[in-house]
Amino acid sequence: MKTRIKYIENVCLMGESESGHSVIIDGSPEIGGRNLGVRPMEMILMGLGGCTTMDILTILRKKRQNITDCVIEIDSQRQDTIPKSFSKIHLNFIITGDNLNEKHVQQAVKLSVEKYCSVYAMLKNSVEISYDYEINA
């Protein structure tokens, strides 16, 4: 897997993926950015949420669960000292569907975060990660 980061101006960058997609990355005004795109640390959280969501959707579809919506709210804390890496991340999975089986949902969430999610696997030894889930009918 490859990616490319290209300088645009100030601290604004263009991230280009091998799959042909682009995203604007920018910093806060405090460091010379214009708030035109997501911050690098926000992208890490989005990557974690996206990875676990794809896993959960795939697992639940294989279990023939009728999912109508899946939202993951991610809350994080960063260390006060440089480098200001994440110290805690909490994932709240909100899964909506028709007649969802709670056992299947619980298993899908657990399998995603503890077995399948590559981003979780990279972060788990350096960040305290917790999770819970809600089922909406």
Backbone torsions as a table, in degrees:
resi	resn	phi	psi	omega
1	MET	NA	134.2	179.7
2	LYS	-128.8	156.1	172.7
3	THR	-145.9	166.6	-178.6
4	ARG	-138.6	135.1	176.2
5	ILE	-114.7	126.2	-178.4
6	LYS	-120.1	132.1	177.1
7	TYR	-66.9	133.6	175.1
8	ILE	-108.4	-63.7	176.5
9	GLU	-166.0	156.7	-179.4
10	ASN	47.7	-112.8	174.0
11	VAL	-117.1	24.1	177.9
12	CYS	-90.0	131.1	-175.3
13	LEU	-131.2	160.5	173.2
14	MET	-116.3	120.4	174.9
15	GLY	-95.4	127.0	-179.1
16	GLU	-119.0	128.0	-178.2
17	SER	-93.0	160.1	177.8
18	GLU	-63.2	-27.0	-179.9
19	SER	-80.9	2.0	173.8
20	GLY	93.7	16.6	179.9
21	HIS	-109.6	154.0	-177.8
22	SER	-127.7	153.5	176.8
23	VAL	-144.8	142.3	176.3
24	ILE	-86.9	131.5	176.5
25	ILE	-117.2	129.8	-179.5
26	ASP	-145.1	160.6	179.0
27	GLY	-101.0	174.6	178.0
28	SER	-74.1	161.1	177.0
29	PRO	-58.8	-27.8	-179.9
30	GLU	-61.1	-26.5	-179.8
31	ILE	-112.2	14.5	176.8
32	GLY	100.7	5.8	178.0
33	GLY	-85.7	171.5	177.5
34	ARG	-120.1	14.8	178.0
35	ASN	57.8	42.2	-178.2
36	LEU	-90.5	-8.6	-178.0
37	GLY	-157.3	-177.4	-179.3
38	VAL	-73.7	154.9	176.4
39	ARG	-83.7	154.6	179.0
40	PRO	-56.1	-41.4	-179.1
41	MET	-69.8	-31.4	174.0
42	GLU	-65.1	-35.6	179.4
43	MET	-65.5	-33.8	177.0
44	ILE	-64.0	-45.0	177.9
45	LEU	-63.3	-40.6	177.9
46	MET	-63.8	-39.0	177.5
47	GLY	-62.9	-42.7	177.6
48	LEU	-62.9	-48.3	-180.0
49	GLY	-64.9	-41.1	179.2
50	GLY	-65.6	-41.5	180.0
51	CYS	-64.0	-48.2	-179.2
52	THR	-67.6	-36.3	179.0
53	THR	-62.9	-45.0	179.2
54	MET	-61.0	-42.7	177.6
55	ASP	-59.6	-51.0	-176.4
56	ILE	-60.9	-45.2	179.1
57	LEU	-61.2	-43.6	179.8
58	THR	-63.3	-45.9	-179.1
59	ILE	-63.9	-46.3	-177.7
60	LEU	-68.3	-33.8	176.6
61	ARG	-66.5	-38.4	176.7
62	LYS	-64.1	-28.5	177.2
63	LYS	-89.3	11.4	176.6
64	ARG	59.4	38.7	176.4
65	GLN	-91.1	134.4	-178.3
66	ASN	-88.4	93.3	-177.6
67	ILE	-91.8	129.5	177.9
68	THR	-109.1	-17.2	178.9
69	ASP	-162.4	149.1	176.3
70	CYS	-147.8	118.8	180.0
71	VAL	-125.6	137.7	174.3
72	ILE	-120.6	117.1	175.7
73	GLU	-93.6	125.4	-176.1
74	ILE	-116.7	126.7	177.9
75	ASP	-118.2	137.1	-178.1
76	SER	-138.1	159.5	172.5
77	GLN	-127.2	143.3	178.8
78	ARG	-115.2	153.4	177.7
79	GLN	-65.6	151.5	-179.0
80	ASP	-78.6	-22.5	-176.3
81	THR	-101.9	156.6	179.7
82	ILE	-77.3	133.6	0.4
83	PRO	-77.2	137.2	-175.2
84	LYS	-82.1	64.1	-179.5
85	SER	-76.0	169.6	178.5
86	PHE	-70.1	138.3	173.5
87	SER	-105.8	-30.9	179.0
88	LYS	-144.8	142.7	173.6
89	ILE	-136.9	132.2	175.3
90	HIS	-122.0	130.2	178.8
91	LEU	-107.6	125.9	175.0
92	ASN	-116.2	107.6	-179.2
93	PHE	-87.2	126.3	177.2
94	ILE	-118.4	106.5	-173.3
95	ILE	-113.2	127.2	-177.4
96	THR	-117.9	140.9	177.6
97	GLY	-177.4	-179.9	-179.8
98	ASP	-95.5	121.5	177.2
99	ASN	53.1	45.5	179.6
100	LEU	-68.2	138.5	177.2
101	ASN	-87.2	116.3	-175.8
102	GLU	-58.7	-37.2	179.1
103	LYS	-61.4	-41.0	178.8
104	HIS	-66.7	-41.4	179.3
105	VAL	-64.0	-48.2	179.5
106	GLN	-58.0	-44.3	-179.7
107	GLN	-66.0	-41.2	179.8
108	ALA	-63.1	-43.8	178.9
109	VAL	-63.2	-47.4	-179.0
110	LYS	-62.4	-45.8	178.8
111	LEU	-61.0	-40.9	-179.9
112	SER	-61.2	-56.1	-173.4
113	VAL	-75.3	-28.3	-175.5
114	GLU	-99.7	-11.9	-177.4
115	LYS	-131.7	-50.0	-167.9
116	TYR	-93.2	-32.7	-172.1
117	CYS	-72.5	114.8	-179.5
118	SER	-65.9	-36.8	-179.3
119	VAL	-67.2	-44.6	176.2
120	TYR	-57.9	-44.1	-179.0
121	ALA	-59.8	-37.5	179.5
122	MET	-72.0	-34.4	-174.2
123	LEU	-88.2	-26.6	-167.1
124	LYS	-60.7	-25.7	-179.8
125	ASN	-85.1	-10.2	-178.9
126	SER	-120.6	-9.6	-177.0
127	VAL	-133.8	138.6	173.5
128	GLU	-76.7	112.9	-177.4
129	ILE	-115.5	128.4	176.7
130	SER	-124.4	163.2	179.6
131	TYR	-155.2	156.9	170.8
132	ASP	-149.8	177.4	-178.9
133	TYR	-145.8	157.6	175.0
134	GLU	-131.2	145.1	175.1
135	ILE	-114.7	126.3	175.5
136	ASN	-110.7	133.9	179.3
137	ALA	-92.5	NA	NA
